Amino acid sequence: MQHFCRRACAAWILGVVASAAVPTWAATPWVWLDERGQKVYSDLPPPTQVPNQKILSRPGQVPLRLESEPGEAAATPPAPATKPPATEVRPTPADPAEAAKRAEAERKAEAERKAIERRNAEIRADNCQRAQTSLATLNTGGRLATVNESGQRIVMDEGMRAAERARLEQIIRDNCR
């Protein structure tokens, strides 16, 4: 007896779940007005010559009512679906406080980005000025010395001058725009 009850209960639960899973739009047919103004019900879409304004119901929509039906208010057909613009669409929060927080966070991020760009521009300008000054000094032809890794002073020979000149010219190309 218990085995039968379990099976019956399981079948009943399965039936309830299955019926709840059936989409509601499946039961809603297409409804439109034909050329004589009479309603046409179908599970197929209307012919292409039927204008969008005469389509009263589509699968997945609440049916529209006409003024001609007694006691009912007139409804307008839904606007045709349009594609969103190609630009980034950000969802707007329903809470005004959340929208204000998001806008403030965006303003802070933009200000931070601009501050970083400004600082990088200052660094590039400084690098440019230093490289130009160093290259001018190198091109004077005077005796120059540098310090190696162990801290010893080394007088620059022509090979070292050529390598330093190439390095400074690259810095100038990268930073003097």
C-alpha positions in Angstrom: 0.0 0.0 0.0 2.8 2.4 0.9 4.5 1.7 -2.4 1.4 2.5 -4.3 0.9 5.8 -2.4 4.5 6.8 -3.1 4.1 6.2 -6.8 0.8 8.0 -6.9 2.2 11.0 -5.0 5.3 11.1 -7.2 3.1 10.9 -10.3 0.9 13.7 -9.0 3.9 15.9 -8.2 5.4 15.2 -11.6 2.2 16.2 -13.3 2.0 19.5 -11.3 5.6 20.3 -12.1 5.1 19.4 -15.8 2.0 21.5 -16.1 3.7 24.4 -14.5 6.6 24.1 -16.8 4.4 24.5 -19.9 4.9 28.1 -21.2 1.8 30.2 -21.0 2.5 31.7 -24.4 1.8 28.3 -25.9 -1.9 28.7 -25.2 -2.1 32.3 -26.6 -2.9 32.2 -30.3 -2.2 34.9 -32.9 -5.2 37.3 -33.2 -5.6 39.9 -35.9 -8.3 41.8 -37.8 -8.9 40.8 -41.4 -9.8 43.2 -44.2 -13.5 43.1 -43.2 -12.6 44.0 -39.6 -13.4 40.5 -38.1 -11.1 38.8 -35.6 -9.0 35.9 -36.9 -7.6 33.4 -34.4 -4.7 31.2 -35.5 -1.7 29.4 -34.2 0.2 30.6 -37.3 1.2 34.3 -37.8 -1.0 36.4 -40.0 -0.2 37.0 -43.7 2.5 39.5 -44.5 0.0 42.0 -45.9 -1.7 42.4 -42.5 -0.4 45.7 -41.1 1.2 45.6 -37.6 -1.6 47.8 -36.2 -4.2 45.1 -36.9 -2.3 42.4 -35.0 -4.1 42.2 -31.7 -2.2 39.4 -30.0 1.0 37.5 -30.5 2.1 34.3 -28.7 3.6 35.4 -25.4 1.5 38.6 -25.2 -1.6 39.6 -23.3 -4.4 39.9 -25.9 -5.4 43.4 -26.8 -9.0 44.7 -26.6 -10.7 46.9 -29.1 -13.1 49.8 -28.4 -15.8 48.0 -30.2 -15.9 45.4 -27.5 -18.5 46.5 -24.9 -17.2 47.6 -21.5 -13.6 47.4 -22.5 -11.1 50.2 -22.9 -9.1 50.4 -26.1 -5.6 49.2 -26.2 -2.9 50.0 -28.6 -0.7 47.4 -30.2 2.8 47.1 -28.9 5.5 49.0 -30.7 7.7 46.8 -33.0 10.8 45.6 -31.3 13.9 47.7 -32.1 17.5 46.8 -31.9 19.4 48.5 -29.1 21.8 51.2 -30.2 25.3 50.1 -31.1 26.8 52.0 -28.2 27.2 50.4 -24.8 23.9 50.2 -23.0 24.2 50.3 -19.2 21.2 49.2 -17.1 19.9 52.0 -15.0 19.3 51.1 -11.3 15.8 51.5 -10.0 17.1 53.0 -6.8 18.1 56.7 -7.1 20.6 56.4 -4.3 22.3 53.5 -6.2 22.3 55.6 -9.4 23.9 58.4 -7.6 26.6 56.1 -6.1 27.3 54.6 -9.5 27.5 58.1 -11.1 29.9 59.3 -8.3 32.1 56.2 -8.8 32.2 56.8 -12.5 33.2 60.4 -12.0 35.9 59.4 -9.5 37.2 56.7 -12.0 37.3 59.3 -14.8 39.1 61.9 -12.6 41.6 59.2 -11.6 42.2 58.2 -15.2 42.7 61.8 -16.2 45.1 62.4 -13.2 47.1 59.3 -14.3 47.2 60.5 -17.9 48.4 64.0 -16.8 51.1 62.5 -14.6 52.3 60.2 -17.4 52.4 63.3 -19.7 54.6 65.1 -17.1 56.9 62.1 -16.8 57.2 61.9 -20.6 58.0 65.6 -20.9 60.6 65.3 -18.1 62.2 62.2 -19.8 62.2 64.1 -23.1 63.9 67.2 -21.6 66.6 65.1 -19.8 67.3 62.9 -22.9 67.8 66.0 -25.0 70.1 67.6 -22.5 72.1 64.4 -22.1 72.4 64.0 -25.9 73.5 67.6 -26.3 76.2 67.0 -23.6 77.3 63.8 -25.3 77.5 65.5 -28.7 80.0 68.2 -27.4 82.8 65.7 -27.8 84.3 66.4 -24.4 85.6 63.7 -22.1 82.7 62.0 -20.3 82.8 59.4 -17.5 80.2 57.0 -16.2 80.0 54.8 -13.2 79.9 51.0 -13.6 78.0 48.4 -11.4 80.9 48.2 -8.8 81.0 52.0 -8.4 84.2 52.7 -10.4 84.4 55.7 -12.8 85.0 54.7 -16.4 85.8 57.2 -19.2 83.5 56.6 -22.2 85.1 55.5 -25.4 83.6 55.8 -28.9 81.7 52.5 -28.6 80.1 53.5 -25.3 79.3 56.9 -26.7 77.6 55.4 -29.8 75.5 53.0 -27.6 74.5 55.9 -25.3 73.6 58.1 -28.3 71.3 55.4 -29.7 69.7 54.9 -26.2 69.1 58.7 -25.8 67.7 59.0 -29.4 65.3 56.2 -28.7 64.1 57.9 -25.4 63.6 61.1 -27.4 61.5 59.3 -30.1 59.4 57.6 -27.4 58.8 60.7 -25.2 59.1 63.9 -27.3 55.8 63.9 -29.2 
